[in-house]
Amino acid sequence: MSKSGDPSSSSPKKTSASKKASESKEKVASKPAAKTSKTTSKAAPAKKAPAKAAAPAAKKPAAAKPSAEKKAPVKKASPAPAAGKAAVPAKKAPAKAPAAAPAKKAAAPAAKKAPAKPAEKKPAEKKASKPAAKAEAPKKLSEILEEERKRAASRKVTNPIDAPEIQEKIRELIKLAKEQGYLTFDDINDSLPNDIVDQQDYEAIMDRLRSMAFDIIDASDVDSYTDRTRINTEEEDEEEKLEAKMDILDDPVRMYLKQMGQVSLLTREEEVAISKRIEDAEQNVQRCVHRFGFIANAYLDVAYRLLDNEERFDRVILDKKIDSRERYMKGLAQLCAQIQQTHQDASSAFRKLYRSKEAAKSVKARQAEFDKITGVLVKLFGRLYFKHKVIEDFCSMIDEARDRVLRMQKKVAQDPSNKELKEHLAELELRMWMTADEMGEAYQELRKWLREARRAKDEMVEANLRLVISIAKKYTNRGLSFLDLIQEGNMGLMKAVEKFEYRRGYKFSTYATWWIRQAITRSIADQARTIRIPVHMIETINKLMRVQKQLVQEYGREPTPEEIAEEIHLPVERVRSVLKMAQQPISLQAPVGDSDDTSFGDFIEDKAAENPMEEASFSFLKEKIKDVLDTLTDREREVIEQRFGLRDGSPRTLEEVGRQFSVTRERIRQIEAKALRKLRHPTRISKIKGFLEMTES
């Protein structure tokens, strides 16, 4: 205790005590500040630090008291008033050195008061520490604070929904929504992890799901939502079907292809069956047509027109049924005479049969006679070898006859006592070789077989429309639209149906291909060009074009007409004319460039039009010549104008001019020579010398 009162010995002890105090402060500052609740109380533990430092010293009896004595003067020497107050518990600690626990308890109340003025204690302690310790403690503290700031910033920047596990859950929810068509809040809550507690993160996930155009509903509304969705889907499907139908109606090609695809293809057996149906129906049509008495006149009318060359032979006659056209034409006149005679016999036989209906005994005999004559007549009709199309044309005559009979029957029914109407109806029945009632039955039977033939042909045509499409595709971009090519091919297909012979054994598609191709190529030749070119020239042009393409591949350039002529074995002039003929015409109204202001015709020179510059030059020359001629006498000017035709463009001879002036031709020659000499004078010729180059050109 005596040593602590010596001032000379207290200064080194103070220095050592201040060093220990600063070291204890550094230890306290270096501890992590994780416990944020007691940060303020541990900021400046001035009393506690010396007590902790004294506790280990108390275990050593020799050093316990000196350590306490060293701290006491440090507290007293502190000029700050807070230091004096804080030193009070420090004095009690050395008094009861063996009991360290009371010292700590005494320090606890001081530590509670310390937060009231923490700033006053730190400067006092910093003043007691060395400059190196001052710089090192804040440096470590700043590093710790910087790390905490970085960790906090990273927590703020990183979005929880961007985490891989969250993204995987969102993908699973999207997949579930595609399968169900909707999402429920329960599905979302079950899929998301439990660590997402922030409302902003949850809303971000919901926004992400809503952006995928999925409906998010409550689990209790699933049934009503599915019913409503089903109804809406059905309505949308109906609207789409209606729109598709309207689109098909707007596009004729699509409508045609859709209808075509609904018909299945035919097998070989089905083709034979349809062909037999067509053949049977046509035979029955002929049988029904031949029952009408006036049909003989229709046959004879066509035959006579054929004899007079008013009808095409190939349009009327079946070529495959006759051996020679010349032989057929020679026997046609005699055949017509036989038909006419037989028709008269049949008419008289029917007249007898018609009038003898009341006498039952003679009916059978006369009916047999009539049937025999009509049988002969039908055989004569068969020898004409008319096409079935010609016989179908006779049906229009039958329609007219039926209409007349129906009108007459209606008039007779309205006025049964009118004998004139009855006689007229009887004449119609005699002309048709049947009564009105029988005609109605025959007409209905005829129409039935016509419908059957038409139905069978339509089945054959509709089943092979795909064949027309496949062939027409090869002839596009040749001057005709695709629809026109299809229509022309269909016409060839219908002709193939009429000419098909199933007994030959080949399939219909094999036979129809040639007719379809022929119809399409013929239509291209006839209709593709603005200026029609004959078919035989089309074939020549196509052959020349093929040779030209071949020579281009061989020579690598466009061949000359001479090279083409040598290859195709035609004269050079012929090749030039064919090449010129093959050029495509262009419209004079075709627009030039992107704008529609100018047309191609604006750039074509009009050969018949006069050149404006030449016309102006000649007009100016005429005025100059008139001025020069005005310098001559009247007789000289008149002679020059008539001799060179300056007035009307027709020059006159010396005698013609002499007769006009009543002088000799010699005198006119002298006057002309004198006038020309005057015109050659430099003063006159200079006026028209500039026009000399124009007249020479």
Secondary structure as GFF3:
##gff-version 3
##sequence-region A 1 697
A	DSSP	alpha_helix	7	30	.	.	.	ID=ss1
A	DSSP	three_ten_helix	36	38	.	.	.	ID=ss2
A	DSSP	alpha_helix	48	59	.	.	.	ID=ss3
A	DSSP	alpha_helix	61	77	.	.	.	ID=ss4
A	DSSP	alpha_helix	81	95	.	.	.	ID=ss5
A	DSSP	alpha_helix	100	113	.	.	.	ID=ss6
A	DSSP	three_ten_helix	114	116	.	.	.	ID=ss7
A	DSSP	alpha_helix	118	128	.	.	.	ID=ss8
A	DSSP	alpha_helix	131	157	.	.	.	ID=ss9
A	DSSP	three_ten_helix	160	162	.	.	.	ID=ss10
A	DSSP	alpha_helix	164	180	.	.	.	ID=ss11
A	DSSP	beta_strand	182	184	.	.	.	ID=ss12
A	DSSP	alpha_helix	185	191	.	.	.	ID=ss13
A	DSSP	alpha_helix	199	210	.	.	.	ID=ss14
A	DSSP	beta_strand	215	217	.	.	.	ID=ss15
A	DSSP	three_ten_helix	219	221	.	.	.	ID=ss16
A	DSSP	alpha_helix	222	250	.	.	.	ID=ss17
A	DSSP	alpha_helix	252	261	.	.	.	ID=ss18
A	DSSP	alpha_helix	268	289	.	.	.	ID=ss19
A	DSSP	alpha_helix	295	307	.	.	.	ID=ss20
A	DSSP	alpha_helix	313	316	.	.	.	ID=ss21
A	DSSP	three_ten_helix	319	321	.	.	.	ID=ss22
A	DSSP	alpha_helix	325	355	.	.	.	ID=ss23
A	DSSP	alpha_helix	360	383	.	.	.	ID=ss24
A	DSSP	alpha_helix	388	414	.	.	.	ID=ss25
A	DSSP	alpha_helix	419	432	.	.	.	ID=ss26
A	DSSP	alpha_helix	436	462	.	.	.	ID=ss27
A	DSSP	alpha_helix	465	472	.	.	.	ID=ss28
A	DSSP	three_ten_helix	473	475	.	.	.	ID=ss29
A	DSSP	alpha_helix	482	499	.	.	.	ID=ss30
A	DSSP	three_ten_helix	502	504	.	.	.	ID=ss31
A	DSSP	alpha_helix	508	527	.	.	.	ID=ss32
A	DSSP	alpha_helix	535	555	.	.	.	ID=ss33
A	DSSP	alpha_helix	561	568	.	.	.	ID=ss34
A	DSSP	alpha_helix	572	582	.	.	.	ID=ss35
A	DSSP	three_ten_helix	600	603	.	.	.	ID=ss36
A	DSSP	alpha_helix	612	629	.	.	.	ID=ss37
A	DSSP	alpha_helix	634	644	.	.	.	ID=ss38
A	DSSP	alpha_helix	654	661	.	.	.	ID=ss39
A	DSSP	alpha_helix	665	679	.	.	.	ID=ss40
A	DSSP	alpha_helix	682	688	.	.	.	ID=ss41
A	DSSP	three_ten_helix	689	691	.	.	.	ID=ss42
A	DSSP	alpha_helix	692	696	.	.	.	ID=ss43
###
